[in-house]
Amino acid sequence: MNVLVLQVFVSLMLVASSVLLFIYSMRHRDHEQADRLALFPLEEDGVARPTASSDGPSSSASQE
């Protein structure tokens, strides 16, 4: 019976700590940073990428 009481106590402590961490995260607006970091790889680097030109290998294959 003591094991059951211990298991319930540990489970309640885990739930309480999860709720407290969630409230802390919402107050410090950490969830907004996650959205920004998820979209970060989609930003442009500012480096011009080469466009398709007549010198490229794709155009030589179409001429043959």
Biotite code that builds the C-alpha atoms (Angstrom):
import biotite.structure as struc

atoms = struc.array([
    struc.Atom([0.000, 0.000, 0.000], chain_id="A", res_id=1, res_name="MET", atom_name="CA", element="C"),
    struc.Atom([2.923, 2.335, 0.682], chain_id="A", res_id=2, res_name="ASN", atom_name="CA", element="C"),
    struc.Atom([4.061, 1.992, -2.928], chain_id="A", res_id=3, res_name="VAL", atom_name="CA", element="C"),
    struc.Atom([0.684, 3.168, -4.184], chain_id="A", res_id=4, res_name="LEU", atom_name="CA", element="C"),
    struc.Atom([0.806, 6.263, -1.986], chain_id="A", res_id=5, res_name="VAL", atom_name="CA", element="C"),
    struc.Atom([4.348, 7.010, -3.166], chain_id="A", res_id=6, res_name="LEU", atom_name="CA", element="C"),
    struc.Atom([3.354, 6.550, -6.814], chain_id="A", res_id=7, res_name="GLN", atom_name="CA", element="C"),
    struc.Atom([0.377, 8.902, -6.472], chain_id="A", res_id=8, res_name="VAL", atom_name="CA", element="C"),
    struc.Atom([2.552, 11.485, -4.704], chain_id="A", res_id=9, res_name="PHE", atom_name="CA", element="C"),
    struc.Atom([5.255, 11.371, -7.399], chain_id="A", res_id=10, res_name="VAL", atom_name="CA", element="C"),
    struc.Atom([2.626, 11.576, -10.156], chain_id="A", res_id=11, res_name="SER", atom_name="CA", element="C"),
    struc.Atom([1.013, 14.626, -8.572], chain_id="A", res_id=12, res_name="LEU", atom_name="CA", element="C"),
    struc.Atom([4.416, 16.304, -8.211], chain_id="A", res_id=13, res_name="MET", atom_name="CA", element="C"),
    struc.Atom([5.140, 15.683, -11.907], chain_id="A", res_id=14, res_name="LEU", atom_name="CA", element="C"),
    struc.Atom([1.783, 17.142, -12.918], chain_id="A", res_id=15, res_name="VAL", atom_name="CA", element="C"),
    struc.Atom([2.242, 20.163, -10.650], chain_id="A", res_id=16, res_name="ALA", atom_name="CA", element="C"),
    struc.Atom([5.743, 20.848, -11.985], chain_id="A", res_id=17, res_name="SER", atom_name="CA", element="C"),
    struc.Atom([4.505, 20.533, -15.569], chain_id="A", res_id=18, res_name="SER", atom_name="CA", element="C"),
    struc.Atom([1.730, 23.040, -14.923], chain_id="A", res_id=19, res_name="VAL", atom_name="CA", element="C"),
    struc.Atom([4.146, 25.452, -13.238], chain_id="A", res_id=20, res_name="LEU", atom_name="CA", element="C"),
    struc.Atom([6.623, 25.206, -16.126], chain_id="A", res_id=21, res_name="LEU", atom_name="CA", element="C"),
    struc.Atom([3.811, 25.778, -18.614], chain_id="A", res_id=22, res_name="PHE", atom_name="CA", element="C"),
    struc.Atom([2.665, 28.905, -16.760], chain_id="A", res_id=23, res_name="ILE", atom_name="CA", element="C"),
    struc.Atom([6.267, 30.150, -16.564], chain_id="A", res_id=24, res_name="TYR", atom_name="CA", element="C"),
    struc.Atom([6.684, 29.596, -20.302], chain_id="A", res_id=25, res_name="SER", atom_name="CA", element="C"),
    struc.Atom([3.474, 31.451, -21.130], chain_id="A", res_id=26, res_name="MET", atom_name="CA", element="C"),
    struc.Atom([4.388, 34.426, -18.945], chain_id="A", res_id=27, res_name="ARG", atom_name="CA", element="C"),
    struc.Atom([7.806, 34.767, -20.564], chain_id="A", res_id=28, res_name="HIS", atom_name="CA", element="C"),
    struc.Atom([6.327, 34.236, -24.043], chain_id="A", res_id=29, res_name="ARG", atom_name="CA", element="C"),
    struc.Atom([8.725, 31.440, -24.952], chain_id="A", res_id=30, res_name="ASP", atom_name="CA", element="C"),
    struc.Atom([6.143, 29.904, -27.272], chain_id="A", res_id=31, res_name="HIS", atom_name="CA", element="C"),
    struc.Atom([6.452, 32.869, -29.664], chain_id="A", res_id=32, res_name="GLU", atom_name="CA", element="C"),
    struc.Atom([10.172, 32.264, -30.039], chain_id="A", res_id=33, res_name="GLN", atom_name="CA", element="C"),
    struc.Atom([9.514, 28.660, -31.085], chain_id="A", res_id=34, res_name="ALA", atom_name="CA", element="C"),
    struc.Atom([7.388, 29.855, -34.017], chain_id="A", res_id=35, res_name="ASP", atom_name="CA", element="C"),
    struc.Atom([10.082, 32.315, -35.066], chain_id="A", res_id=36, res_name="ARG", atom_name="CA", element="C"),
    struc.Atom([12.820, 29.671, -34.863], chain_id="A", res_id=37, res_name="LEU", atom_name="CA", element="C"),
    struc.Atom([10.730, 27.221, -36.884], chain_id="A", res_id=38, res_name="ALA", atom_name="CA", element="C"),
    struc.Atom([10.515, 29.726, -39.750], chain_id="A", res_id=39, res_name="LEU", atom_name="CA", element="C"),
    struc.Atom([14.151, 30.871, -39.460], chain_id="A", res_id=40, res_name="PHE", atom_name="CA", element="C"),
    struc.Atom([15.539, 28.495, -42.151], chain_id="A", res_id=41, res_name="PRO", atom_name="CA", element="C"),
    struc.Atom([13.088, 29.986, -44.670], chain_id="A", res_id=42, res_name="LEU", atom_name="CA", element="C"),
    struc.Atom([14.625, 33.473, -44.479], chain_id="A", res_id=43, res_name="GLU", atom_name="CA", element="C"),
    struc.Atom([16.639, 34.733, -47.404], chain_id="A", res_id=44, res_name="GLU", atom_name="CA", element="C"),
    struc.Atom([20.386, 34.859, -46.826], chain_id="A", res_id=45, res_name="ASP", atom_name="CA", element="C"),
    struc.Atom([20.887, 38.010, -48.860], chain_id="A", res_id=46, res_name="GLY", atom_name="CA", element="C"),
    struc.Atom([23.105, 36.152, -51.326], chain_id="A", res_id=47, res_name="VAL", atom_name="CA", element="C"),
    struc.Atom([22.012, 36.280, -54.948], chain_id="A", res_id=48, res_name="ALA", atom_name="CA", element="C"),
    struc.Atom([21.445, 32.816, -56.336], chain_id="A", res_id=49, res_name="ARG", atom_name="CA", element="C"),
    struc.Atom([22.436, 32.156, -59.925], chain_id="A", res_id=50, res_name="PRO", atom_name="CA", element="C"),
    struc.Atom([19.538, 32.080, -62.328], chain_id="A", res_id=51, res_name="THR", atom_name="CA", element="C"),
    struc.Atom([19.170, 29.682, -65.228], chain_id="A", res_id=52, res_name="ALA", atom_name="CA", element="C"),
    struc.Atom([21.359, 30.826, -68.092], chain_id="A", res_id=53, res_name="SER", atom_name="CA", element="C"),
    struc.Atom([22.248, 29.532, -71.526], chain_id="A", res_id=54, res_name="SER", atom_name="CA", element="C"),
    struc.Atom([25.651, 28.361, -70.228], chain_id="A", res_id=55, res_name="ASP", atom_name="CA", element="C"),
    struc.Atom([24.168, 25.892, -67.735], chain_id="A", res_id=56, res_name="GLY", atom_name="CA", element="C"),
    struc.Atom([24.144, 22.113, -68.207], chain_id="A", res_id=57, res_name="PRO", atom_name="CA", element="C"),
    struc.Atom([20.349, 22.006, -68.438], chain_id="A", res_id=58, res_name="SER", atom_name="CA", element="C"),
    struc.Atom([20.339, 24.110, -71.594], chain_id="A", res_id=59, res_name="SER", atom_name="CA", element="C"),
    struc.Atom([23.057, 22.025, -73.283], chain_id="A", res_id=60, res_name="SER", atom_name="CA", element="C"),
    struc.Atom([21.038, 18.855, -72.719], chain_id="A", res_id=61, res_name="ALA", atom_name="CA", element="C"),
    struc.Atom([18.014, 20.430, -74.388], chain_id="A", res_id=62, res_name="SER", atom_name="CA", element="C"),
    struc.Atom([20.058, 21.447, -77.453], chain_id="A", res_id=63, res_name="GLN", atom_name="CA", element="C"),
    struc.Atom([21.285, 17.900, -78.172], chain_id="A", res_id=64, res_name="GLU", atom_name="CA", element="C"),
])
